[in-house]
Amino acid sequence: MGNQTRRHFIKSFSGAAAVAAFPGIIRSQKKAKRMPLAYSTLGCPKWEWKTILDQATKNGYVALELRGLLNDIDLTKSPQFTGVKLKETIRDLEALDIVVSDLGASARLGEPDPAKRAGQIDEAKRYIDLAHELKSPYVRVFGGKLVSGQTMDAAIETIVAGFKAMHDYAKGSGVTLLLESHDEFCESKSLSKILKGIDQPTAQLLWDAHHTFVSGGEKPAETYSQIGRFARHTHLKDSVSDKSNQTGRRYVLTGSGEVPVREVVKVLVANNYKGYYCFEWEKRWHPAIEEPEVSVPHYAGVMREYLAQAGWKG
């Protein structure tokens, strides 16, 4: 059957009938048309699992970053991701052709206190195990904030040691640990020292472009030129200055603030970045910002425009 004839034949089916009759063809066609958009469950702390999946499908997202579910911020303790329920979760994702881009652990590898550090390492290991089950390639971890008396150089040494200690555990699992540009480590100089110091394929970068711009004071092209080769995943969000806010910033809908999200997209596309463009809407930490029913579809629409303008080809 020729290509034109086959396309005409497939079009004679619709909806569920088409998927049932030609599942491989239909899925491949849908996948080819979807842009590499992901969103973090940090932005929808009140959504149940089904709603998260429905919103992803409805708005053209191909991936989910899992950072808490309802009242459980630790995914490894959530019923949705344990036991028999975990198998159902995996089937849900496969049925909708949605992948888990990464898992957002809270582990801080710069923790110097031995007892507290053991707990951080344990969490990272549990997340690696869960990521392996979910066939997710990445687990995000933090360097963390400096504690009293801890110098930047000492913190970097501790973080590097933490990543190296995790290397043997992660090796062979198919999971890579991503250091997020966050807390004290929001500029290229410190991040580069850490990543070069680790020098292992099991350690790469989650580029939170909001933090490197707002806290690190770097333009997107500057950041990418120094550490872009390590970037495997991104966090994108927008904000404006707000002196009435304790943080000095207020998150706003993508494209309406002061963060050069469009420029970040241009830089990534120009450099053939192959990861997801992930919306990290911090609704769990900032309940007063826009509801996810508004922010999630808005981001998808804006990003489709930005990616098209940047010349994204897939």
C-alpha positions as CSV (number, residue, x, y, z in Angstrom):
1,M,0.0,0.0,0.0
2,G,1.5,3.4,-1.0
3,N,2.1,6.2,1.5
4,Q,-0.7,8.4,0.1
5,T,-3.1,5.5,0.0
6,R,-2.2,4.4,3.5
7,R,-2.6,7.9,5.0
8,H,-6.0,8.2,3.3
9,F,-7.0,4.8,4.7
10,I,-5.9,5.6,8.2
11,K,-7.8,8.9,8.1
12,S,-11.0,6.9,7.5
13,F,-10.7,5.8,11.1
14,S,-11.0,8.2,14.1
15,G,-10.2,8.4,17.8
16,A,-10.0,5.1,19.6
17,A,-10.8,3.1,16.5
18,A,-7.6,4.5,14.8
19,V,-5.4,3.7,17.8
20,A,-6.9,0.2,18.1
21,A,-6.4,-0.5,14.4
22,F,-3.0,1.0,14.0
23,P,-1.4,1.6,17.4
24,G,2.2,1.7,16.2
25,I,1.5,4.1,13.3
26,I,-0.8,6.4,15.3
27,R,1.6,6.7,18.3
28,S,4.6,7.4,16.0
29,Q,2.7,10.1,14.2
30,K,1.5,11.7,17.4
31,K,5.0,11.6,18.9
32,A,6.6,13.2,15.8
33,K,4.3,16.2,16.1
34,R,4.8,16.8,19.8
35,M,7.4,19.2,21.1
36,P,9.8,18.2,24.0
37,L,7.7,19.9,26.7
38,A,7.5,18.7,30.3
39,Y,6.1,20.1,33.5
40,S,6.9,19.5,37.1
41,T,4.3,18.2,39.6
42,L,5.7,20.8,41.9
43,G,3.3,23.1,40.1
44,C,0.1,21.1,40.8
45,P,0.2,19.9,44.5
46,K,-3.5,19.4,44.6
47,W,-3.9,17.4,41.4
48,E,-4.4,13.7,41.6
49,W,-2.5,11.4,39.3
50,K,-5.2,11.1,36.7
51,T,-5.6,14.8,36.5
52,I,-1.8,15.2,36.0
53,L,-1.9,12.7,33.1
54,D,-5.1,14.3,31.6
55,Q,-3.5,17.8,31.7
56,A,-0.3,16.5,30.1
57,T,-2.2,14.9,27.3
58,K,-4.6,17.7,26.8
59,N,-1.9,20.3,26.5
60,G,0.6,18.4,24.4
61,Y,3.2,17.6,27.1
62,V,5.4,14.5,26.3
63,A,7.0,14.2,29.7
64,L,6.5,14.8,33.4
65,E,9.0,15.7,36.0
66,L,7.9,14.1,39.3
67,R,8.4,16.3,42.3
68,G,5.9,15.2,44.9
69,L,2.3,14.0,44.6
70,L,-0.5,15.5,46.7
71,N,0.7,15.4,50.3
72,D,3.8,13.3,49.6
73,I,6.8,15.3,48.6
74,D,9.0,12.1,48.9
75,L,7.9,10.1,45.9
76,T,9.5,6.9,47.3
77,K,6.9,6.9,50.1
78,S,3.9,7.8,47.9
79,P,1.4,4.9,47.4
80,Q,1.3,5.8,43.7
81,F,4.9,4.8,43.2
82,T,5.1,1.7,45.4
83,G,4.1,-1.9,45.2
84,V,1.3,-2.9,42.8
85,K,0.3,0.7,42.3
86,L,3.7,1.4,40.8
87,K,3.0,-1.1,38.0
88,E,-0.3,0.6,37.3
89,T,1.5,3.9,37.2
90,I,3.9,2.6,34.6
91,R,1.1,1.2,32.5
92,D,-0.7,4.6,32.7
93,L,2.3,6.4,31.3
94,E,2.9,3.8,28.6
95,A,-0.7,3.9,27.4
96,L,-0.5,7.7,26.9
97,D,3.1,7.7,25.5
98,I,4.3,10.0,28.3
99,V,7.7,9.5,29.9
100,V,9.1,10.6,33.2
101,S,11.8,13.1,32.4
102,D,13.3,13.0,35.9
103,L,12.6,12.6,39.5
104,G,13.1,15.6,41.8
105,A,14.8,14.4,45.0
106,S,15.4,16.8,47.9
107,A,18.8,15.3,48.7
108,R,21.6,17.8,49.4
109,L,25.0,16.4,48.7
110,G,26.8,19.3,50.2
111,E,25.6,18.5,53.8
112,P,28.8,18.2,56.0
113,D,27.2,16.7,59.1
114,P,27.9,12.9,58.9
115,A,24.5,11.9,60.4
116,K,22.5,14.3,58.3
117,R,24.6,13.4,55.2
118,A,23.8,9.7,55.6
119,G,20.1,10.6,55.3
120,Q,20.7,12.7,52.2
121,I,22.7,9.9,50.5
122,D,20.0,7.4,51.5
123,E,17.3,9.5,49.8
124,A,19.3,9.8,46.6
125,K,19.7,6.0,46.5
126,R,16.0,5.5,46.9
127,Y,15.3,7.9,44.1
128,I,17.8,6.1,41.8
129,D,16.0,2.8,42.5
130,L,12.6,4.4,41.7
131,A,13.9,6.1,38.6
132,H,15.2,2.8,37.4
133,E,11.8,1.2,37.8
134,L,10.1,4.1,36.0
135,K,12.7,4.0,33.2
136,S,13.5,7.6,34.0
137,P,17.1,8.6,33.0
138,Y,17.6,11.3,35.7
139,V,17.4,12.1,39.4
140,R,17.8,15.7,40.4
141,V,19.8,16.5,43.6
142,F,21.0,19.8,45.2
143,G,24.3,21.0,46.4
144,G,22.5,22.8,49.2
145,K,23.0,25.9,51.2
146,L,26.2,26.7,53.0
147,V,26.0,25.9,56.7
148,S,27.6,28.0,59.5
149,G,31.4,27.9,59.1
150,Q,31.3,26.1,55.8
151,T,33.3,27.8,53.0
152,M,32.4,27.6,49.3
153,D,35.5,25.5,48.6
154,A,34.7,23.1,51.4
155,A,31.2,22.8,50.2
156,I,32.3,22.1,46.6
157,E,34.7,19.4,47.9
158,T,31.9,17.8,49.9
159,I,29.5,17.8,46.9
160,V,32.1,16.3,44.6
161,A,32.8,13.6,47.2
162,G,29.0,12.9,47.4
163,F,28.6,12.5,43.7
164,K,31.7,10.2,43.5
165,A,30.3,8.1,46.3
166,M,27.0,7.7,44.4
167,H,28.8,6.8,41.2
168,D,29.1,3.1,41.9
169,Y,25.5,2.9,43.1
170,A,24.1,4.6,40.0
171,K,26.4,2.8,37.5
172,G,24.5,0.2,35.6
173,S,21.1,1.5,36.6
174,G,20.6,3.7,33.6
175,V,20.2,6.7,35.9
176,T,22.3,9.9,36.0
177,L,22.3,12.3,38.9
178,L,21.7,15.9,37.9
179,L,23.0,18.8,40.0
180,E,20.6,21.7,39.8
181,S,21.8,25.3,39.5
182,H,20.2,26.3,42.9
183,D,20.9,27.7,46.3
184,E,24.6,28.8,46.6
185,F,25.4,27.3,43.2
186,C,23.6,29.5,40.7
187,E,26.6,30.7,38.6
188,S,28.8,29.0,36.2
189,K,32.1,29.2,38.1
190,S,31.0,27.1,41.1
191,L,28.9,24.7,39.0
192,S,31.8,24.2,36.6
193,K,34.2,23.4,39.4
194,I,31.8,20.8,40.8
195,L,31.0,19.1,37.4
196,K,34.6,19.1,36.3
197,G,35.7,17.8,39.7
198,I,33.3,14.9,39.6
199,D,34.2,14.0,36.0
200,Q,31.8,11.0,35.8
201,P,29.1,10.2,33.3
202,T,26.7,9.6,36.2
203,A,26.8,13.3,37.1
204,Q,25.5,16.1,34.8
205,L,23.6,19.4,35.1
206,L,20.0,20.5,35.5
207,W,20.0,24.0,34.2
208,D,17.5,26.1,36.1
209,A,17.8,29.2,33.8
210,H,15.8,31.3,36.2
211,H,18.4,30.9,39.0
212,T,21.4,31.5,36.8
213,F,19.9,34.7,35.5
214,V,18.2,36.1,38.7
215,S,20.7,34.8,41.4
216,G,23.8,34.2,39.2
217,G,23.5,37.4,37.2
218,E,24.4,35.6,34.0
219,K,22.8,35.9,30.5
220,P,21.7,32.6,28.9
221,A,24.4,32.5,26.3
222,E,27.1,33.2,28.9
223,T,25.9,30.3,31.1
224,Y,25.6,27.9,28.2
225,S,29.1,28.8,26.8
226,Q,30.6,27.7,30.2
227,I,28.5,24.8,31.4
228,G,26.0,24.0,28.6
229,R,27.8,20.9,27.6
230,F,26.7,19.3,30.9
231,A,23.0,20.3,30.6
232,R,20.6,17.3,30.3
233,H,17.4,18.9,31.6
234,T,16.1,22.4,32.1
235,H,13.8,24.3,34.5
236,L,12.1,27.3,33.0
237,K,9.9,29.9,34.7
238,D,9.4,33.6,34.7
239,S,9.3,36.3,37.5
240,V,9.4,40.0,38.2
241,S,11.0,42.0,41.0
242,D,8.7,42.4,44.0
243,K,10.0,44.2,47.1
244,S,6.9,43.2,49.0
245,N,7.8,39.6,48.7
246,Q,10.2,38.0,51.1
247,T,12.2,36.5,48.3
248,G,12.3,39.7,46.3
249,R,10.7,38.0,43.3
250,R,7.2,37.1,42.3
251,Y,6.5,34.3,39.8
252,V,4.4,35.3,36.8
253,L,3.1,33.5,33.7
254,T,5.8,32.6,31.1
255,G,6.7,35.5,28.9
256,S,5.2,38.2,31.0
257,G,8.1,38.8,33.3
258,E,11.8,39.8,33.3
259,V,13.5,36.4,32.8
260,P,14.7,35.9,29.2
261,V,13.0,32.6,28.7
262,R,12.7,33.1,24.9
263,E,16.5,33.7,24.8
264,V,17.1,30.5,26.8
265,V,15.1,28.6,24.2
266,K,17.1,30.2,21.3
267,V,20.4,29.3,22.9
268,L,19.3,25.7,23.6
269,V,17.9,25.1,20.1
270,A,21.0,26.7,18.5
271,N,23.2,24.3,20.4
272,N,21.1,21.2,19.5
273,Y,20.0,20.6,23.1
274,K,18.2,17.2,23.2
275,G,16.5,17.4,26.6
276,Y,13.1,18.6,27.7
277,Y,12.0,22.2,28.2
278,C,10.4,21.7,31.7
279,F,8.0,24.1,33.3
280,E,8.8,24.4,37.0
281,W,5.9,26.3,38.5
282,E,6.5,26.5,42.3
283,K,2.9,26.4,43.4
284,R,3.7,24.0,46.3
285,W,6.0,26.6,47.8
286,H,4.1,29.7,46.7
287,P,0.4,29.0,46.9
288,A,-0.6,32.6,45.9
289,I,0.7,32.3,42.3
290,E,-1.6,31.3,39.4
291,E,-3.4,28.0,39.6
292,P,-2.0,25.2,37.4
293,E,-5.2,25.1,35.4
294,V,-4.0,28.4,34.0
295,S,-0.2,28.2,34.1
296,V,0.3,24.7,32.6
297,P,-1.6,25.3,29.4
298,H,-0.3,28.9,29.1
299,Y,3.3,27.6,29.3
300,A,2.7,25.0,26.6
301,G,1.3,27.6,24.2
302,V,4.1,30.1,24.8
303,M,6.8,27.4,24.4
304,R,5.4,26.1,21.2
305,E,5.7,29.6,19.9
306,Y,9.3,30.1,21.2
307,L,10.5,26.7,19.9
308,A,9.0,27.4,16.5
309,Q,10.6,30.8,16.3
310,A,13.9,29.4,17.4
311,G,13.8,26.9,14.5
312,W,13.3,23.7,16.5
313,K,13.1,20.8,14.1
314,G,12.7,17.8,16.5
